[in-house]
Amino acid sequence: MTKDHWYRLIFEEFLDRTEDGFIVVDKDGVITDINQNYCDFLSRKREDIVGKPIGQVITTTSMYDVLSRKLRGDVGRIYIQPYSVGETRDQSEVYAVANRFCFFEEDGTLLGAAAHMKFRQRAMDTARELQELELQYYKEAYQQSFSGKGGFSCIVGQDPKLLELKRYGIQVARTDFPVLITGETGTGKEVFAKAIHLESDRRDGPFIAVNCGAIPDNLLESELFGYEEGAFTGARKGGKPGKFQLANHGTLFLDEIGDMPFPLQVKLLRVLQDQQVERVGGDAPIPVDVRIVAATRQDLQKLMAQGQFREDLYYRLAVINMETIPLRERPGDILLHANHYLEELNRKYKTSIVLSDRVKHCLRAYSWPGNVRELQNVLAGAYASCDKILIDVGDLPTKVASRHLDRGQDGQERSHLAEIVDAYEASVIREALRHNGENVRLAALELGVERSLLYKKMKRLGISLRRVVE
């Protein structure tokens, strides 16, 4: 077998298997080759095409211009090839995306030209399949991190640093020592506190949370320790138990412990030492069995040096230290969180909105000083302002959208168009299935397509049914 024959066999096999269209003309514009996909698109037989001037087959062809200009390729550019009425198999497919180029002898003599055609629906199908595959990846990754009923299995993320922190948290939960969780705002300190409680022997007891920075100083003492009837003006008849009593045999989460007033720190220290509380206005100590998990965004070492936080209290609280990980330090989890939260919004509002590739780029590039909480805030705003098909860069706040790198207007528009059309097609199918109680046959009738074709589209777009109804 000669090398030329070998290459020819490979070329023919490629043309048969690709979903795209290919056509080749000689230097005079006469068609010398065309693959079956392009024949099907033109709704003509191959023998009726090969050997004819391309202008007789495609009246709107640009190949004569390509030959005259000796175009060596449309690299990085996009050309829309229009078609006249009746020239294609489907009146809705009135154009295709083309990459056109000439080929030459070694001495530079023009031999002919070729065109690689991306049919609109094929291009949309491919883009959608890639998008659905990516979304499926994030769904599976999320399910792996959310597979349990509670505890650390509910903490979303696959970053190695986070997985190690979760493993450490499981060990910590098996003890009854106080825990101090530090970290930036929005990194899930309360989520970790709840996970420790749910993984501990106290899981059947209460989990009580108190934000020490959100309660006025003059009320925080009565909130924590309770009060007796008549302890102060406006005190409830019969008094009121405090958070320590409510958390008995469970876990008390003291959030923003760094904001606790200095005088109150003394009383908290005494409670931790004696394991008993005394209500405001009372004189009888009440025993309590409570595990303390505290959290703060502040540097307690610095506060101690400034005399704003008691050193003895610190060592009572920080028997075990855990530091949460900022989102910017685990960039691989950004889209996992984003897609999970967007899926929650879609499920709540019965939509099928997706993220554009440009938005994904922006989300990955942004530093997220507010961490997961800020990410959810940004996505909620973008969801509310988008066109109900696709969240694009224009729906993001300027501080996030500015991370988008300009990769060329033509390429952007092509990607944006494909994403919009694919997202719209998927939303139409899902809506038809929803209207018809997930009965595929009735949905196909509503959409005006064969049931077998609808199944193919559903498979391609990653649309699954909770129950199959024929």
C-alpha positions as CSV (number, residue, x, y, z in Angstrom):
1,M,0.0,0.0,0.0
2,T,1.4,3.4,-1.0
3,K,1.6,6.2,1.4
4,D,-0.8,8.3,-0.7
5,H,-3.3,5.4,-0.7
6,W,-3.0,5.0,3.0
7,Y,-3.7,8.7,3.6
8,R,-6.7,8.5,1.2
9,L,-8.2,5.7,3.2
10,I,-7.8,7.6,6.4
11,F,-9.3,10.7,4.8
12,E,-12.3,8.8,3.5
13,E,-12.9,7.1,6.9
14,F,-12.7,10.5,8.6
15,L,-15.3,12.0,6.2
16,D,-17.6,9.1,6.8
17,R,-17.5,9.3,10.5
18,T,-17.5,13.1,11.2
19,E,-20.8,14.9,11.8
20,D,-19.6,17.9,9.9
21,G,-19.7,18.6,6.1
22,F,-16.7,18.7,3.8
23,I,-16.6,19.7,0.1
24,V,-13.6,20.0,-2.2
25,V,-13.4,21.9,-5.5
26,D,-10.6,22.1,-8.1
27,K,-9.0,25.4,-9.2
28,D,-12.0,26.1,-11.5
29,G,-14.6,25.6,-8.8
30,V,-15.7,22.1,-10.0
31,I,-16.7,19.8,-7.2
32,T,-14.3,16.9,-6.9
33,D,-15.3,15.4,-3.5
34,I,-18.1,15.8,-0.9
35,N,-18.9,13.7,2.1
36,Q,-22.2,12.0,2.9
37,N,-23.2,14.4,5.7
38,Y,-23.0,17.4,3.4
39,C,-25.0,15.5,0.7
40,D,-27.7,14.8,3.4
41,F,-27.7,18.4,4.4
42,L,-28.2,19.5,0.7
43,S,-30.7,16.7,0.3
44,R,-29.0,15.5,-2.9
45,K,-27.1,12.3,-4.0
46,R,-23.3,12.4,-4.3
47,E,-23.4,11.4,-7.9
48,D,-25.6,14.4,-8.7
49,I,-23.0,16.7,-7.1
50,V,-19.5,15.6,-7.9
51,G,-18.3,16.9,-11.3
52,K,-20.6,19.9,-11.3
53,P,-19.5,23.6,-10.8
54,I,-20.2,24.4,-7.2
55,G,-22.3,27.5,-8.3
56,Q,-24.9,25.1,-9.8
57,V,-25.2,23.2,-6.5
58,I,-24.9,26.0,-4.0
59,T,-26.0,29.2,-5.7
60,T,-24.8,31.4,-2.8
61,T,-21.3,29.8,-2.7
62,S,-18.3,31.9,-1.7
63,M,-15.8,29.4,-3.0
64,Y,-15.1,31.3,-6.2
65,D,-14.0,34.2,-4.1
66,V,-11.8,31.9,-1.9
67,L,-10.1,30.6,-5.1
68,S,-9.6,34.1,-6.5
69,R,-8.1,35.4,-3.3
70,K,-6.1,32.1,-2.8
71,L,-7.3,32.2,0.8
72,R,-5.1,30.1,3.0
73,G,-7.7,29.7,5.8
74,D,-10.1,31.5,8.1
75,V,-8.2,30.7,11.2
76,G,-9.8,32.5,14.2
77,R,-12.6,33.9,12.0
78,I,-16.1,32.7,11.3
79,Y,-18.0,32.7,8.0
80,I,-21.7,32.2,7.7
81,Q,-22.6,30.4,4.5
82,P,-26.2,31.1,3.5
83,Y,-28.4,28.9,1.3
84,S,-31.2,29.6,-1.0
85,V,-34.7,28.3,-0.4
86,G,-34.9,24.7,-1.3
87,E,-31.2,24.0,-1.3
88,T,-31.2,22.3,2.1
89,R,-33.1,19.4,3.7
90,D,-34.8,21.7,6.3
91,Q,-36.2,25.1,5.6
92,S,-35.0,26.1,9.2
93,E,-31.4,25.4,8.3
94,V,-30.7,28.3,6.1
95,Y,-27.1,28.7,6.9
96,A,-24.0,26.9,8.1
97,V,-20.7,27.9,9.7
98,A,-17.7,27.5,7.3
99,N,-14.0,27.4,7.5
100,R,-12.6,27.8,3.9
101,F,-9.1,27.4,2.6
102,C,-7.1,26.8,-0.6
103,F,-4.5,24.1,-1.0
104,F,-1.4,24.3,-3.3
105,E,1.4,22.3,-4.9
106,E,4.8,22.5,-3.3
107,D,5.8,25.2,-5.8
108,G,2.8,27.3,-4.8
109,T,0.5,26.4,-7.8
110,L,-3.1,26.6,-6.8
111,L,-4.8,23.1,-6.9
112,G,-8.2,23.9,-5.5
113,A,-10.1,24.7,-2.3
114,A,-12.1,23.0,0.4
115,A,-14.7,24.0,3.0
116,H,-15.3,22.5,6.4
117,M,-19.0,23.1,7.3
118,K,-20.4,23.2,10.8
119,F,-24.2,22.8,10.5
120,R,-26.1,24.9,12.9
121,Q,-27.9,22.1,14.7
122,R,-24.8,19.9,14.8
123,A,-22.7,22.7,16.3
124,M,-25.4,23.3,18.9
125,D,-25.6,19.6,19.7
126,T,-21.9,19.4,20.2
127,A,-21.7,22.5,22.4
128,R,-24.7,21.3,24.5
129,E,-23.2,17.8,24.9
130,L,-19.9,19.3,26.2
131,Q,-21.9,21.6,28.5
132,E,-24.0,18.8,29.8
133,L,-21.0,16.6,30.3
134,E,-19.3,19.3,32.4
135,L,-22.5,19.9,34.4
136,Q,-22.8,16.1,35.0
137,Y,-19.2,16.1,36.3
138,Y,-20.1,18.8,38.8
139,K,-23.3,17.1,39.8
140,E,-21.4,13.8,40.4
141,A,-18.7,15.6,42.3
142,Y,-21.3,17.3,44.4
143,Q,-23.2,14.1,45.1
144,Q,-19.9,12.5,46.3
145,S,-19.5,15.3,48.8
146,F,-23.2,15.4,49.8
147,S,-23.9,11.6,49.8
148,G,-24.5,11.3,53.6
149,K,-27.4,12.3,55.7
150,G,-25.5,14.9,57.7
151,G,-22.2,15.9,59.2
152,F,-19.1,16.4,57.1
153,S,-20.6,14.6,54.1
154,C,-22.8,17.7,53.6
155,I,-19.8,20.0,53.2
156,V,-19.4,20.7,49.4
157,G,-15.9,20.5,48.0
158,Q,-13.3,18.2,46.5
159,D,-10.2,20.2,47.1
160,P,-7.5,18.1,48.9
161,K,-7.0,20.8,51.7
162,L,-10.8,20.7,52.4
163,L,-10.9,16.9,52.4
164,E,-8.1,16.8,54.9
165,L,-9.9,19.4,57.1
166,K,-13.1,17.2,56.9
167,R,-11.1,14.2,58.0
168,Y,-9.7,16.1,60.9
169,G,-13.2,17.3,61.8
170,I,-14.5,13.7,62.0
171,Q,-11.7,12.9,64.5
172,V,-12.4,16.0,66.5
173,A,-16.1,15.1,66.7
174,R,-15.4,11.9,68.4
175,T,-14.1,13.8,71.5
176,D,-15.9,16.2,73.8
177,F,-13.2,18.9,73.9
178,P,-14.1,22.6,73.1
179,V,-13.3,23.6,69.5
180,L,-12.3,27.0,68.2
181,I,-13.0,27.5,64.4
182,T,-11.3,30.4,62.8
183,G,-11.5,31.7,59.2
184,E,-12.8,34.4,56.9
185,T,-16.4,35.5,56.6
186,G,-18.4,33.1,54.4
187,T,-16.1,30.1,54.7
188,G,-18.6,27.9,56.5
189,K,-17.6,28.1,60.1
190,E,-21.2,27.3,61.3
191,V,-21.4,24.5,58.8
192,F,-18.3,22.9,60.3
193,A,-19.7,23.5,63.8
194,K,-23.0,21.7,62.9
195,A,-21.0,18.9,61.2
196,I,-19.0,18.4,64.4
197,H,-22.3,18.1,66.4
198,L,-23.9,15.7,63.9
199,E,-20.8,13.4,63.9
200,S,-20.5,13.4,67.7
201,D,-22.2,11.3,70.4
202,R,-24.3,14.4,71.1
203,R,-26.1,14.3,67.7
204,D,-29.4,13.5,69.3
205,G,-29.1,16.5,71.6
206,P,-29.8,20.2,70.6
207,F,-27.5,22.4,68.5
208,I,-27.9,26.0,69.7
209,A,-26.2,28.8,67.9
210,V,-25.6,32.3,69.3
211,N,-24.0,35.2,67.4
212,C,-22.1,37.1,70.0
213,G,-21.7,40.1,67.7
214,A,-25.4,40.4,66.8
215,I,-26.8,40.8,70.3
216,P,-26.5,44.1,72.2
217,D,-24.1,43.9,75.1
218,N,-26.8,44.5,77.7
219,L,-28.9,41.6,76.4
220,L,-26.2,39.0,75.7
221,E,-25.7,37.9,79.3
222,S,-29.5,37.1,79.7
223,E,-29.5,35.4,76.3
224,L,-26.6,33.1,77.3
225,F,-27.4,32.4,80.9
226,G,-31.2,33.2,81.2
227,Y,-32.9,35.3,83.8
228,E,-35.3,35.0,86.7
229,E,-38.7,36.6,86.9
230,G,-38.4,40.3,88.0
231,A,-34.7,40.4,87.2
232,F,-35.2,43.6,85.2
233,T,-37.9,45.7,83.8
234,G,-39.7,43.8,81.1
235,A,-38.5,40.4,82.3
236,R,-40.8,37.6,81.3
237,K,-43.1,36.1,84.0
238,G,-41.5,33.0,85.2
239,G,-38.2,33.9,83.8
240,K,-36.4,32.4,80.8
241,P,-33.8,29.8,80.3
242,G,-30.6,30.8,78.6
243,K,-28.9,29.2,75.6
244,F,-26.7,27.1,77.9
245,Q,-29.7,25.5,79.4
246,L,-31.4,25.0,76.0
247,A,-28.2,23.3,74.7
248,N,-28.0,20.9,77.6
249,H,-26.7,17.5,76.5
250,G,-26.0,19.0,73.1
251,T,-23.7,21.6,71.5
252,L,-23.6,25.4,72.0
253,F,-22.1,27.3,69.0
254,L,-20.7,30.7,70.0
255,D,-20.2,32.5,66.7
256,E,-18.1,35.7,66.6
257,I,-16.7,35.0,70.0
258,G,-14.2,37.8,69.4
259,D,-17.0,40.3,69.7
260,M,-18.0,39.2,73.2
261,P,-17.8,42.1,75.7
262,F,-14.8,41.8,78.0
263,P,-16.8,41.8,81.3
264,L,-19.0,38.9,80.0
265,Q,-15.9,36.8,79.2
266,V,-15.2,36.4,82.9
267,K,-18.6,34.8,83.5
268,L,-18.3,32.6,80.4
269,L,-14.9,31.4,81.7
270,R,-16.5,30.5,85.1
271,V,-19.3,28.5,83.3
272,L,-16.7,26.6,81.3
273,Q,-14.8,25.8,84.5
274,D,-17.7,24.8,86.7
275,Q,-20.1,23.4,84.1
276,Q,-23.0,25.3,85.7
277,V,-24.8,28.6,85.0
278,E,-26.5,31.2,87.2
279,R,-29.4,33.1,85.7
280,V,-29.5,36.9,85.8
281,G,-31.3,37.8,89.1
282,G,-30.9,34.2,90.4
283,D,-28.8,32.8,93.2
284,A,-28.9,29.0,92.6
285,P,-26.4,27.5,90.1
286,I,-27.9,25.2,87.4
287,P,-25.7,22.3,86.2
288,V,-25.3,22.0,82.4
289,D,-23.7,19.4,80.2
290,V,-22.7,21.3,77.0
291,R,-20.0,21.1,74.4
292,I,-18.7,24.4,73.3
293,V,-17.8,25.2,69.7
294,A,-16.7,28.8,69.2
295,A,-15.9,30.6,66.0
296,T,-14.4,34.0,65.0
297,R,-13.2,35.9,61.9
298,Q,-10.9,37.9,64.1
299,D,-7.3,37.3,65.3
300,L,-7.7,36.4,68.9
301,Q,-4.0,36.4,69.5
302,K,-3.9,40.1,68.5
303,L,-7.0,40.9,70.6
304,M,-5.3,39.2,73.6
305,A,-2.2,41.4,73.0
306,Q,-4.4,44.4,73.0
307,G,-6.1,43.4,76.2
308,Q,-9.5,42.9,74.5
309,F,-9.8,39.1,74.9
310,R,-8.9,37.1,78.0
311,E,-6.0,34.7,77.6
312,D,-7.4,32.2,80.1
313,L,-10.7,32.1,78.2
314,Y,-8.8,31.6,74.9
315,Y,-7.1,28.5,76.2
316,R,-10.4,27.2,77.5
317,L,-12.0,27.6,74.1
318,A,-9.1,26.6,71.8
319,V,-8.4,23.1,73.1
320,I,-8.8,22.1,69.4
321,N,-8.2,24.6,66.6
322,M,-9.7,24.4,63.1
323,E,-9.2,26.9,60.4
324,T,-11.6,27.0,57.4
325,I,-10.2,27.4,53.9
326,P,-11.0,30.5,51.7
327,L,-12.7,29.8,48.4
328,R,-9.8,31.4,46.5
329,E,-7.4,28.7,47.9
330,R,-9.5,25.9,46.4
331,P,-10.4,27.2,42.9
332,G,-11.4,23.8,41.8
333,D,-14.5,24.0,44.0
334,I,-15.7,27.3,42.7
335,L,-17.8,25.9,39.8
336,L,-18.9,23.0,42.0
337,H,-20.5,25.4,44.4
338,A,-21.8,27.6,41.5
339,N,-23.5,24.7,39.7
340,H,-24.9,23.3,42.9
341,Y,-26.5,26.6,43.9
342,L,-27.8,27.2,40.4
343,E,-29.3,23.8,40.3
344,E,-31.1,24.7,43.6
345,L,-32.5,27.8,42.0
346,N,-33.6,25.9,38.8
347,R,-35.3,23.3,40.9
348,K,-37.0,26.0,43.1
349,Y,-38.3,28.1,40.2
350,K,-38.7,25.3,37.6
351,T,-36.2,26.7,35.1
352,S,-33.2,25.4,33.1
353,I,-30.8,28.3,33.3
354,V,-27.1,27.5,32.7
355,L,-23.8,29.3,33.0
356,S,-22.0,30.5,29.8
357,D,-18.4,29.6,29.3
358,R,-17.5,33.3,29.7
359,V,-19.2,33.4,33.1
360,K,-17.4,30.3,34.2
361,H,-14.1,32.0,33.3
362,C,-15.1,35.0,35.4
363,L,-16.1,33.0,38.4
364,R,-12.8,31.0,38.4
365,A,-10.8,34.2,37.9
366,Y,-12.4,36.2,40.7
367,S,-10.8,36.2,44.2
368,W,-14.1,35.9,46.2
369,P,-13.2,37.9,49.4
370,G,-16.7,37.0,50.7
371,N,-16.2,33.3,49.9
372,V,-19.2,31.0,49.3
373,R,-21.6,33.5,50.7
374,E,-20.5,36.1,48.2
375,L,-20.6,33.5,45.4
376,Q,-24.2,32.7,46.2
377,N,-25.1,36.4,46.4
378,V,-23.6,37.0,42.9
379,L,-25.4,34.0,41.4
380,A,-28.7,35.0,42.9
381,G,-28.4,38.4,41.4
382,A,-27.3,37.1,38.0
383,Y,-30.2,34.6,38.0
384,A,-32.7,37.3,38.7
385,S,-31.4,39.5,35.9
386,C,-30.6,37.0,33.1
387,D,-32.8,36.2,30.1
388,K,-34.1,32.9,31.7
389,I,-32.0,30.8,29.4
390,L,-28.4,31.7,30.0
391,I,-26.4,33.6,32.6
392,D,-23.8,35.6,30.7
393,V,-21.1,38.2,31.6
394,G,-23.6,41.1,31.4
395,D,-25.6,39.6,34.3
396,L,-22.6,39.7,36.6
397,P,-21.5,42.5,38.9
398,T,-18.7,44.7,37.3
399,K,-16.2,43.5,39.9
400,V,-16.7,39.9,38.7
401,A,-17.3,40.5,35.0
402,S,-14.1,42.5,34.7
403,R,-12.2,39.2,35.1
404,H,-13.4,38.2,31.6
405,L,-10.5,38.1,29.1
406,D,-11.4,39.3,25.6
407,R,-10.7,36.4,23.3
408,G,-12.0,38.0,20.1
409,Q,-15.4,39.2,19.3
410,D,-16.2,36.7,16.6
411,G,-15.3,33.7,18.8
412,Q,-17.3,35.2,21.7
413,E,-20.4,35.7,19.6
414,R,-20.3,32.3,18.1
415,S,-20.0,30.6,21.6
416,H,-22.7,32.8,23.0
417,L,-25.1,32.1,20.1
418,A,-24.6,28.3,20.4
419,E,-25.0,28.3,24.2
420,I,-28.2,30.4,24.0
421,V,-29.8,28.2,21.3
422,D,-28.8,24.9,23.1
423,A,-30.0,26.1,26.4
424,Y,-33.3,27.2,24.8
425,E,-33.8,23.8,23.1
426,A,-33.2,22.0,26.4
427,S,-35.6,24.3,28.3
428,V,-38.4,23.8,25.7
429,I,-38.0,20.0,25.9
430,R,-38.1,20.0,29.7
431,E,-41.1,22.3,29.7
432,A,-43.0,19.9,27.3
433,L,-42.2,17.0,29.5
434,R,-43.3,18.8,32.5
435,H,-46.6,19.8,30.8
436,N,-47.3,16.2,29.9
437,G,-46.4,14.6,33.2
438,E,-43.1,13.3,31.8
439,N,-45.0,11.3,29.1
440,V,-42.5,11.2,26.3
441,R,-45.1,10.3,23.6
442,L,-47.3,13.2,24.5
443,A,-44.4,15.5,24.7
444,A,-43.2,14.4,21.3
445,L,-46.7,15.2,19.9
446,E,-46.7,18.6,21.4
447,L,-43.2,19.4,19.9
448,G,-44.1,17.9,16.6
449,V,-41.3,15.4,16.5
450,E,-41.0,11.6,16.4
451,R,-40.7,10.0,19.8
452,S,-37.5,8.3,18.8
453,L,-36.0,11.6,17.8
454,L,-37.1,13.2,21.1
455,Y,-35.4,10.4,23.0
456,K,-32.2,11.0,21.1
457,K,-32.4,14.7,21.8
458,M,-33.0,14.0,25.5
459,K,-30.0,11.7,25.6
460,R,-27.8,14.2,23.8
461,L,-28.9,17.1,26.1
462,G,-28.6,15.1,29.2
463,I,-32.3,15.3,30.1
464,S,-33.4,12.5,32.4
465,L,-36.8,11.6,33.8
466,R,-37.7,10.9,37.4
467,R,-40.1,8.4,36.0
468,V,-40.5,7.1,32.5
469,V,-44.0,7.3,31.0
470,E,-44.7,5.9,27.6
